[in-house]
């Protein structure tokens, strides 16, 4: 694989075949491969358009052969540059515990600019190295083969078939205690993906060094069900992170889709979901002992149907409840849907909350832009904006504090 090329785009942006972006030509072969990759993932990452693609609300990174495409979030009206929004995305993933960034060596940074795939791959390789250094665990497994000594259970049919001439051998099923088990087989498959996708980069040598120290294990066709069958206990608890990363790498890797020759991998995140989790995390950090903050709190709505508001806040001393529904899109009053307003009303009804808030990202200011009252029961509805970036173009550390200030303002009016 040749040296990697990088194109950076924002969510909802378009790429057209054979146009040049960031000095890289978006060739026909990349376009065709991306269509296959998107189809494999239920067509959720982007929408095909005439001679091109239009990205949707998913952000992250796509790699097709030697092309890496970073899809970045952005709030309309912001002047932050591409790399600043990449840092914003990485920090959001950190805060919501979907990414753990270990400090990367200066040698690595000097050789090639770091993108999201680099961080995930380096994280995985570091986790594998730490486990190897600490000592890989052994587990019992069943092995069926010819031996010179009778041990375990003799497999009569296989013994007669294989040892009619060599009567000194025994075809047995017996237990072996070693490192060749499903955890290491999964890790080995992920290492092979990292090796394939890292050719032509500084990481390739690092990956080969890790593989050299990794034990020889059997091949395993890893699918989603493989991970569902893995049970963690006190002995293998240290493997949780590395297996989670291996799952992310393996299940998002798509080699030879529809008999093609492309090597493809996608690590993409729904920005609506990420924004919700980020706001929740910042509110939980700011809550102290005054508020109980829950995400996706569920109540029965109809028969077996349930409803889950994004965020539920309950004041510990007064018992006052606030409902917040996050929206990662540009705010415009004339685009506020009746469905959103009805949804807040129903949330208020079921959680007995006097205030419900729709929360939008903003490039410049944090404030309540609409204050309304529902005609029935007097529930208060709020539409609020909160800044994503601070004055220096970095992720605003005070987001949670600003949201709580708007909540307190709503409660004081209510009282």
Residue pairs with C-beta under 8 A, 6 or more apart in sequence:
1 65
1 66
1 196
1 197
1 199
1 200
1 263
2 66
2 200
3 66
3 200
3 201
4 63
4 66
4 67
4 68
4 112
4 200
4 201
5 24
5 66
5 67
5 68
6 22
6 24
6 67
6 68
6 69
6 70
6 113
6 115
7 15
7 21
7 22
7 24
7 26
7 67
7 68
7 69
7 70
8 22
8 69
8 70
8 72
8 82
8 86
9 15
9 21
9 55
9 69
9 70
9 71
9 72
10 55
10 71
10 72
10 73
10 74
10 82
10 85
11 55
11 56
11 57
11 58
11 59
11 71
11 72
11 73
11 74
11 271
12 54
12 55
12 56
12 57
13 54
13 55
14 49
14 52
14 53
14 54
14 55
15 21
15 26
15 31
15 52
15 53
15 55
15 69
16 26
16 51
16 52
17 26
17 27
17 28
17 31
17 51
17 52
18 25
18 26
18 27
18 28
19 25
19 26
19 52
20 26
24 67
29 65
29 262
30 64
30 65
30 67
31 52
31 53
32 260
33 64
33 65
33 257
33 260
33 262
33 264
34 46
34 53
34 62
34 64
34 69
34 264
35 48
35 53
36 254
36 257
36 258
36 260
36 262
36 264
37 45
37 62
37 64
37 254
37 257
37 264
37 266
38 44
38 45
38 46
38 48
38 53
40 254
40 257
41 266
41 268
44 56
44 58
45 55
45 56
45 58
45 62
45 71
45 266
45 268
46 53
46 54
46 55
46 56
46 58
47 53
47 54
47 56
55 71
57 270
57 271
57 272
57 328
58 71
58 268
58 269
58 270
58 271
59 71
59 72
59 73
59 89
59 268
59 269
59 271
59 274
60 70
60 71
60 89
60 116
60 266
60 267
60 268
60 269
61 68
61 69
61 70
61 71
61 115
61 116
61 117
61 266
61 267
61 268
62 68
62 69
62 71
62 264
62 265
62 266
62 268
63 69
63 117
63 197
63 263
63 264
63 265
63 266
64 262
64 263
64 264
65 262
65 263
65 264
66 200
68 115
68 117
70 86
70 115
70 116
71 268
72 82
72 85
72 86
72 88
72 89
73 85
73 88
73 89
73 92
73 271
73 274
73 328
74 80
74 85
75 330
75 361
75 362
75 363
75 388
75 389
76 330
76 363
77 363
77 364
78 363
78 388
78 389
78 393
79 363
79 393
80 88
80 389
80 393
81 393
84 389
84 393
84 394
86 115
86 116
87 394
87 395
88 388
88 389
88 394
88 395
89 116
90 99
90 101
90 116
90 119
91 395
92 274
92 275
92 278
92 395
93 99
93 269
93 274
94 100
94 101
95 278
95 281
95 282
96 274
96 277
96 278
96 281
97 281
98 269
98 274
98 277
99 119
99 120
99 123
100 123
100 241
101 119
101 123
102 122
102 123
102 126
104 114
104 118
104 119
104 122
107 202
108 114
108 118
108 122
108 202
108 203
111 201
111 202
112 118
112 201
112 202
116 267
117 197
117 265
117 267
118 201
118 203
120 245
120 248
120 249
120 267
121 194
121 197
121 198
121 203
121 207
121 249
122 203
122 206
123 245
124 190
124 194
124 242
124 245
124 246
124 249
125 194
125 203
125 206
125 207
125 210
127 241
127 242
127 245
128 187
128 191
128 210
128 214
128 242
129 210
129 213
131 238
131 239
131 242
132 210
132 213
132 214
134 238
136 179
136 184
136 215
137 179
137 183
137 235
137 236
137 239
138 177
138 178
138 179
138 181
139 177
139 178
139 181
139 183
140 175
140 176
140 177
141 175
141 176
141 178
141 180
141 181
142 173
142 174
142 175
142 176
143 173
143 174
143 175
143 176
144 155
144 158
144 171
144 172
144 173
145 171
145 172
146 162
146 163
146 166
146 169
146 170
146 171
147 169
147 170
147 172
147 174
148 168
148 169
148 170
149 170
150 170
150 172
151 170
151 172
151 174
152 172
152 173
152 174
152 175
153 172
153 173
153 174
154 170
154 171
154 172
155 171
155 172
155 173
158 171
159 170
159 171
159 172
161 171
162 169
162 171
163 169
163 170
163 171
179 215
179 217
180 215
180 216
180 217
180 218
181 217
182 220
182 226
182 229
182 230
183 230
183 236
183 239
183 243
184 214
184 215
184 217
185 217
185 218
185 219
185 220
185 222
186 220
186 222
186 226
186 227
186 230
186 243
186 246
186 247
186 250
187 214
187 242
187 243
187 246
188 214
188 217
188 220
189 219
189 220
189 222
189 246
189 250
190 245
190 246
190 249
190 250
191 207
191 210
191 211
191 214
193 249
193 250
193 253
193 265
194 203
194 207
194 249
195 204
195 207
195 208
195 211
196 255
196 263
197 253
197 263
197 265
198 204
198 207
220 226
222 250
224 251
227 243
227 247
230 243
232 239
232 240
248 267
249 265
252 265
252 266
252 267
253 263
253 264
253 265
254 264
254 265
254 266
255 262
255 263
255 264
256 262
257 264
271 328
272 326
272 327
272 328
274 328
275 326
275 328
275 361
276 295
276 310
276 311
276 326
276 328
277 295
278 399
279 310
279 311
279 324
279 326
279 359
279 386
279 399
279 400
279 403
280 293
280 295
280 310
280 311
282 399
282 400
282 403
283 291
283 293
283 311
283 313
283 324
283 400
283 403
283 404
284 293
284 400
285 400
286 400
286 401
286 403
286 404
287 293
287 313
287 400
287 404
289 316
290 315
290 316
290 317
291 313
291 314
291 315
291 316
291 404
292 313
292 314
292 316
293 311
293 312
293 313
294 311
294 312
294 313
294 314
295 310
295 311
295 312
296 308
296 309
296 310
297 308
297 309
297 312
297 351
298 306
298 307
298 308
299 306
299 307
299 350
299 351
300 306
301 307
301 350
307 346
307 347
307 350
309 323
309 324
309 325
309 347
309 351
310 324
310 325
310 326
311 323
311 324
311 325
311 326
312 321
312 322
312 323
312 324
312 351
312 353
313 321
313 322
313 323
313 324
313 407
314 320
314 321
314 322
315 321
315 411
320 354
320 411
321 351
321 352
321 353
321 354
322 353
322 355
322 356
322 357
322 407
322 410
322 411
323 344
323 347
323 348
323 351
323 353
323 355
323 356
323 357
324 356
324 357
324 359
324 403
325 340
325 343
325 344
325 347
325 356
325 357
325 358
325 359
326 359
327 340
327 358
327 359
327 360
328 361
329 360
330 360
331 360
331 362
331 369
331 383
331 385
333 369
333 370
333 383
336 358
336 370
336 383
340 358
341 381
344 356
344 357
344 358
344 381
345 356
345 374
345 379
345 381
347 353
347 356
348 354
348 355
348 356
348 374
348 377
348 379
349 377
349 379
353 379
354 378
354 379
354 380
354 414
355 379
355 380
355 381
355 382
355 407
355 410
355 411
355 414
356 379
356 380
356 381
356 382
357 381
357 382
357 383
357 384
357 406
357 407
357 410
358 381
358 382
358 383
358 384
359 384
359 385
359 386
359 403
360 383
360 384
360 385
360 386
361 385
361 386
361 387
361 388
362 385
362 386
362 387
362 388
363 387
363 388
363 389
364 387
365 385
365 387
366 384
366 385
366 386
366 387
366 402
366 403
366 405
366 406
367 384
367 385
367 406
368 382
368 383
368 384
368 406
368 409
368 410
369 383
369 384
369 385
370 381
370 382
370 383
371 380
371 381
371 382
371 410
371 413
372 380
372 381
372 382
372 383
373 379
373 380
373 381
374 380
374 381
380 410
380 413
380 414
382 406
382 410
384 403
384 406
386 396
386 399
386 402
386 403
386 406
387 396
387 399
387 402
388 395
388 396
388 399
389 395
389 396
390 396
390 397
390 398
396 402
